[in-house]
Amino acid sequence: MEQIKHVLETMPNNSAIERRNRSLIAFILLTGARDSAIASMKLKHVDISGHSVFQDAREVNTKFSKTFTTFFFPVGDDIQQNCC
């Protein structure tokens, strides 16, 4: 956890691409979702105010094609600020 936080703190965030990269790492830490699921997610699957992600197996590549909702891990507000 500390290593990931260190990576986020040291990553550049000057351009839109760099900010996107930071957000992606923060999102992975917040959700714990698998790579293939994250790659196939759409913004409509993320509920920022509800601190959750709806992984609909019809649209998201989930393990064993299961539909479920995951909630953000309590990793700190700073991580969520980087993500969302």
C-alpha positions as a Markdown table, in Angstrom:
| # | Residue | x | y | z |
|---|---|---|---|---|
| 1 | Met | 0.0 | 0.0 | 0.0 |
| 2 | Glu | 2.8 | 2.4 | 0.9 |
| 3 | Gln | 4.6 | 1.7 | -2.4 |
| 4 | Ile | 1.5 | 2.5 | -4.4 |
| 5 | Lys | 0.9 | 5.7 | -2.5 |
| 6 | His | 4.6 | 6.6 | -3.1 |
| 7 | Val | 4.1 | 5.9 | -6.9 |
| 8 | Leu | 1.0 | 8.2 | -7.0 |
| 9 | Glu | 2.9 | 11.0 | -5.1 |
| 10 | Thr | 5.8 | 10.9 | -7.4 |
| 11 | Met | 4.0 | 10.5 | -10.7 |
| 12 | Pro | 3.9 | 13.6 | -12.9 |
| 13 | Asn | 0.5 | 15.2 | -13.4 |
| 14 | Asn | 1.1 | 18.1 | -15.9 |
| 15 | Ser | -0.6 | 16.8 | -19.0 |
| 16 | Ala | -4.0 | 15.2 | -19.4 |
| 17 | Ile | -2.3 | 11.8 | -20.2 |
| 18 | Glu | -0.3 | 12.0 | -17.0 |
| 19 | Arg | -3.4 | 12.8 | -14.9 |
| 20 | Arg | -5.3 | 9.9 | -16.6 |
| 21 | Asn | -2.4 | 7.5 | -15.6 |
| 22 | Arg | -2.6 | 8.7 | -12.0 |
| 23 | Ser | -6.3 | 8.3 | -12.0 |
| 24 | Leu | -6.1 | 4.8 | -13.4 |
| 25 | Ile | -3.7 | 3.6 | -10.7 |
| 26 | Ala | -5.8 | 5.2 | -8.0 |
| 27 | Phe | -9.0 | 3.6 | -9.4 |
| 28 | Ile | -7.3 | 0.2 | -9.4 |
| 29 | Leu | -6.4 | 0.7 | -5.7 |
| 30 | Leu | -9.8 | 1.9 | -4.8 |
| 31 | Thr | -11.8 | -0.9 | -6.4 |
| 32 | Gly | -9.4 | -3.9 | -6.5 |
| 33 | Ala | -11.0 | -4.8 | -9.8 |
| 34 | Arg | -9.2 | -7.1 | -12.3 |
| 35 | Asp | -7.4 | -5.7 | -15.3 |
| 36 | Ser | -9.8 | -7.1 | -17.8 |
| 37 | Ala | -12.8 | -5.7 | -15.9 |
| 38 | Ile | -11.3 | -2.2 | -15.6 |
| 39 | Ala | -10.4 | -2.2 | -19.3 |
| 40 | Ser | -14.0 | -3.0 | -20.3 |
| 41 | Met | -15.7 | -0.7 | -17.8 |
| 42 | Lys | -17.6 | 2.4 | -18.8 |
| 43 | Leu | -18.2 | 5.6 | -16.7 |
| 44 | Lys | -21.8 | 4.6 | -16.2 |
| 45 | His | -20.6 | 1.6 | -14.1 |
| 46 | Val | -18.9 | 3.9 | -11.5 |
| 47 | Asp | -21.0 | 5.6 | -8.8 |
| 48 | Ile | -18.7 | 8.2 | -7.2 |
| 49 | Ser | -21.2 | 9.4 | -4.7 |
| 50 | Gly | -22.1 | 5.9 | -3.7 |
| 51 | His | -18.4 | 4.9 | -3.6 |
| 52 | Ser | -19.1 | 1.8 | -5.7 |
| 53 | Val | -18.7 | 0.1 | -9.1 |
| 54 | Phe | -21.4 | -2.0 | -10.7 |
| 55 | Gln | -19.7 | -4.7 | -12.6 |
| 56 | Asp | -22.4 | -5.8 | -15.1 |
| 57 | Ala | -21.3 | -9.1 | -16.7 |
| 58 | Arg | -23.1 | -8.2 | -19.9 |
| 59 | Glu | -20.8 | -5.3 | -20.4 |
| 60 | Val | -17.8 | -5.8 | -18.1 |
| 61 | Asn | -15.4 | -8.7 | -18.5 |
| 62 | Thr | -15.8 | -10.1 | -15.0 |
| 63 | Lys | -14.4 | -13.4 | -13.7 |
| 64 | Phe | -16.8 | -16.3 | -14.3 |
| 65 | Ser | -19.1 | -13.7 | -16.0 |
| 66 | Lys | -20.7 | -12.8 | -12.6 |
| 67 | Thr | -22.5 | -9.5 | -12.1 |
| 68 | Phe | -21.9 | -7.8 | -8.8 |
| 69 | Thr | -21.3 | -4.4 | -7.1 |
| 70 | Thr | -18.0 | -3.6 | -5.4 |
| 71 | Phe | -17.4 | -0.8 | -3.0 |
| 72 | Phe | -14.3 | 1.4 | -2.7 |
| 73 | Phe | -11.7 | 0.3 | -0.3 |
| 74 | Pro | -11.1 | 2.7 | 2.6 |
| 75 | Val | -7.6 | 3.7 | 1.4 |
| 76 | Gly | -7.9 | 7.4 | 2.1 |
| 77 | Asp | -9.4 | 10.6 | 0.7 |
| 78 | Asp | -6.2 | 11.5 | -1.0 |
| 79 | Ile | -6.4 | 8.4 | -3.2 |
| 80 | Gln | -10.0 | 9.1 | -4.1 |
| 81 | Gln | -9.1 | 12.7 | -5.0 |
| 82 | Asn | -6.5 | 11.3 | -7.5 |
| 83 | Cys | -9.1 | 9.0 | -8.9 |
| 84 | Cys | -12.4 | 10.8 | -9.2 |
